[in-house]
Amino acid sequence: MSPKSKRYLDGSMSLKLLSMMAVILVVSGCAQAQPTGTPVPTNTFAPTDTPEPTVTPVMATMCPPEVTPYAPDWQIYCNSTYEFALQYPPYSTLTVTNPESAHIDLPFTAGTNLEEKYLEISAHQTSDPCTSPLAIGFAPESIQTQTVTFNGVQFLEESASEGAAGNFYQWVAYSSARQDICVSLGFVLHSTNPENYSTPPPLFDQPTEATVFDDIMSTFIWLKS
């Protein structure tokens, strides 16, 4: 091979080698420059819903036939342990704690100083006079009492009111006994002092809000043993 041919061959090989190295460098550079993407942070906050109170709807089918619906949309609460039943209006919330206790939040007109309207149901066996638990702690002279009758059942009516820290509670309770069973139904209107607000709300209409109390009481019956 002539020196000239050898120089040509060596130059050609050098160019090929340089080309290959350039390709390797480009590919390597591209691989390093390829974006990896911003990692998504792990959400360590797992919100949980606030537990709701245990609400036990008591359907009319659980009651014996002698319970006549007060209205098509009213619900029926039957207590088979202490053998009584009553009904309550729609948009109420019934919370049953045990056979001795139940709570019903009743609907009321919004936009006034009335905060709560509810019914406390209490039932127990006792040989003592049948009175309302709401009367505990009140001086006897501060409670108004009388005997009333609803749906053929006689009740001791007790009523009183108290206020504390800008809150005002007006209550009326009806208690009736059969043999050694005492059932008491206590209705409570919880309102607030309008002067506690920068814009005082209107006062609630007490007679109108209390009308449903008599409606509920007219549905009370003792169940047949």
C-alpha positions in Angstrom: 0.0 0.0 0.0 1.3 3.4 -0.9 1.9 6.0 1.7 -0.8 8.2 0.1 -3.4 5.4 0.3 -2.4 4.6 3.9 -2.9 8.3 4.8 -6.3 8.3 3.1 -7.4 5.1 4.9 -6.2 6.4 8.3 -8.1 9.7 7.8 -11.3 7.9 6.8 -11.2 5.7 9.9 -10.6 8.7 12.1 -13.7 10.4 10.6 -15.8 7.4 11.2 -14.5 7.1 14.8 -15.2 10.8 15.5 -18.7 10.4 14.0 -19.5 7.4 16.3 -18.2 9.3 19.3 -20.4 12.3 18.4 -23.5 10.1 18.2 -22.7 8.5 21.6 -22.3 12.0 23.1 -25.6 13.3 21.6 -27.5 10.2 22.8 -26.0 10.4 26.2 -26.7 14.1 26.4 -30.4 13.6 25.4 -30.8 10.9 28.0 -29.5 13.2 30.7 -31.5 16.2 29.6 -34.8 14.3 29.4 -37.1 15.7 32.2 -38.1 13.4 35.0 -41.3 15.3 35.9 -42.1 16.9 39.3 -43.1 14.2 41.8 -46.7 14.5 43.1 -46.6 15.1 46.9 -48.2 12.4 49.0 -51.4 13.6 50.6 -51.0 12.6 54.2 -54.2 14.3 55.4 -57.1 11.9 55.3 -60.2 13.8 56.3 -62.9 11.8 58.1 -66.5 12.7 58.3 -67.8 13.8 61.7 -69.6 10.9 63.2 -73.4 11.4 63.2 -75.5 10.4 66.1 -77.0 6.9 66.0 -80.4 7.5 64.5 -82.9 4.6 64.7 -86.0 5.2 62.6 -89.0 3.4 64.1 -91.3 2.5 61.3 -95.1 2.1 61.7 -94.8 -1.6 60.8 -93.1 -2.2 64.2 -96.2 -1.0 65.9 -99.3 -3.1 66.6 -102.5 -2.4 64.6 -104.1 -0.2 67.2 -101.7 2.6 66.3 -103.5 4.8 63.8 -101.3 7.2 61.8 -101.9 10.8 62.9 -101.1 12.0 59.4 -99.7 10.3 56.3 -96.2 11.8 56.6 -95.8 11.4 60.4 -93.5 8.9 61.9 -94.4 6.5 64.7 -92.2 5.7 67.7 -93.1 2.5 69.5 -91.5 1.4 72.7 -92.2 -2.3 73.2 -90.3 -2.5 76.5 -92.5 0.0 78.3 -95.5 -0.5 76.0 -96.3 2.9 74.7 -96.3 4.7 71.3 -96.4 8.3 70.0 -96.0 10.0 66.6 -94.0 13.0 65.5 -94.0 15.3 62.5 -91.8 15.0 59.3 -88.4 16.7 59.1 -87.8 15.5 62.7 -84.7 13.5 63.8 -85.2 10.6 66.2 -82.2 9.4 68.3 -82.8 6.3 70.4 -80.3 5.7 73.2 -82.0 2.8 74.9 -85.6 1.8 75.9 -85.4 4.3 78.7 -84.4 7.3 76.6 -85.1 8.9 73.2 -84.6 12.3 71.8 -86.5 13.9 68.9 -85.2 17.2 67.3 -88.3 18.9 66.0 -88.4 21.3 63.0 -88.9 25.0 63.7 -89.0 28.3 61.8 -85.5 29.5 61.0 -84.3 33.1 61.2 -85.3 33.9 64.7 -83.6 33.6 68.1 -84.9 30.1 68.5 -81.9 27.7 68.5 -83.5 24.3 69.3 -86.9 22.6 69.7 -86.9 19.1 70.9 -88.7 16.3 72.8 -87.0 14.2 75.5 -88.7 10.8 76.1 -88.0 9.1 79.4 -89.4 5.8 80.6 -88.6 3.7 83.7 -90.1 1.5 86.4 -90.7 3.3 89.7 -92.8 3.2 92.8 -92.3 7.0 93.3 -94.6 9.6 91.9 -94.3 9.9 88.1 -92.7 13.2 87.3 -90.4 14.7 84.6 -86.6 14.5 84.8 -86.6 18.1 83.6 -88.0 19.2 87.0 -84.9 17.9 88.8 -83.0 20.8 90.4 -86.0 23.2 90.3 -87.6 24.5 93.5 -91.1 23.1 93.7 -92.6 26.6 93.8 -90.9 27.5 90.5 -92.8 24.8 88.6 -96.4 25.2 87.5 -98.4 22.0 87.6 -101.8 20.8 86.5 -103.5 17.6 85.4 -104.5 17.3 81.7 -105.8 14.6 79.5 -104.7 13.6 75.9 -106.3 10.9 73.9 -108.0 9.5 77.0 -104.7 9.3 79.0 -104.2 11.4 82.1 -100.9 13.3 82.5 -99.2 15.5 85.1 -98.2 18.7 83.3 -95.2 20.5 84.7 -93.7 23.7 83.2 -90.9 26.1 84.0 -88.1 28.2 82.5 -84.6 29.1 83.2 -81.8 31.3 81.7 -78.0 31.2 81.8 -75.2 32.9 79.8 -77.5 34.3 77.1 -79.5 31.1 76.7 -83.1 30.7 77.7 -84.9 27.4 78.1 -88.7 27.0 78.3 -90.1 23.6 78.9 -93.3 21.7 79.4 -93.4 18.1 80.4 -96.2 15.5 80.5 -95.9 12.4 82.7 -98.2 9.4 83.0 -98.0 6.2 84.9 -99.5 2.7 84.4 -98.9 0.2 87.1 -95.2 0.6 87.9 -94.2 2.2 84.6 -93.6 6.0 84.3 -93.4 7.7 80.9 -92.5 11.4 80.7 -92.5 13.5 77.5 -90.5 16.8 77.9 -90.7 19.5 75.3 -88.0 22.2 75.2 -87.7 25.5 73.5 -84.1 26.8 73.6 -83.6 30.4 72.5 -80.9 33.0 72.8 -80.8 36.6 73.9 -81.1 38.7 70.7 -78.9 41.4 72.2 -75.9 39.0 71.9 -75.9 39.5 68.2 -74.6 42.5 66.2 -77.9 42.3 64.3 -80.5 41.1 66.7 -82.8 38.4 65.1 -86.5 38.6 65.6 -88.1 36.9 68.6 -89.6 33.5 67.8 -93.4 33.0 68.1 -93.7 30.8 71.2 -97.4 29.9 70.9 -96.9 28.9 67.2 -93.8 26.8 67.9 -95.5 25.1 70.8 -98.6 24.1 68.8 -97.1 20.8 67.7 -96.6 19.8 71.3 -100.3 19.2 71.7 -100.5 17.5 68.4 -97.8 15.0 69.4 -99.4 14.4 72.8 -102.7 13.6 71.2 -101.0 10.6 69.5 -99.8 9.0 72.8 -101.3 5.6 73.6 -100.5 2.8 76.0 -100.0 -0.4 74.0 -102.0 -3.5 75.0 -100.1 -6.0 77.1 
